[in-house]
Amino acid sequence: MTEKKRFVRLDSLVAYMQTESDGDEIFIRYQGKKVAPKKSRFFKIDRDPVPLDVEIPIDARGQWVEIELWDYDHFSPNDLLGTFRFLADEVAENFTAELLPDKDSAMARYVLGWSVVER
């Protein structure tokens, strides 16, 4: 019998307060690698939720997960807006995590929707 594998599924991202008046250009990193968006450098976000559909393999016993939220800049270095940190220890859906803002991006307010799935 094959042991099932667990994944953190990043479901959605909601911006309650962006760092730019016309919306932020966002990308997401996990363990130093960009995981979203998959087919472009960034996605534009304003107040509408953005579906993500990203799966990250995790330990079957659960683990702390840190997801970095970045603002893409065209002519200067990209800015770390902050980190989502949560314990993925049970298979369930519809969790949320609030952004822990980076000290230079204290005004950013984002919520990440996530789930733990097993297959």
Secondary structure as UniProt FT lines:
FT   STRAND          6..17
FT   TURN            21..22
FT   STRAND          24..30
FT   TURN            31..32
FT   STRAND          33..36
FT   STRAND          43..45
FT   STRAND          50..58
FT   TURN            60..61
FT   STRAND          63..71
FT   STRAND          79..88
FT   STRAND          92..98
FT   STRAND          100..101
FT   HELIX           103..105
FT   TURN            106..107
FT   STRAND          109..118
//
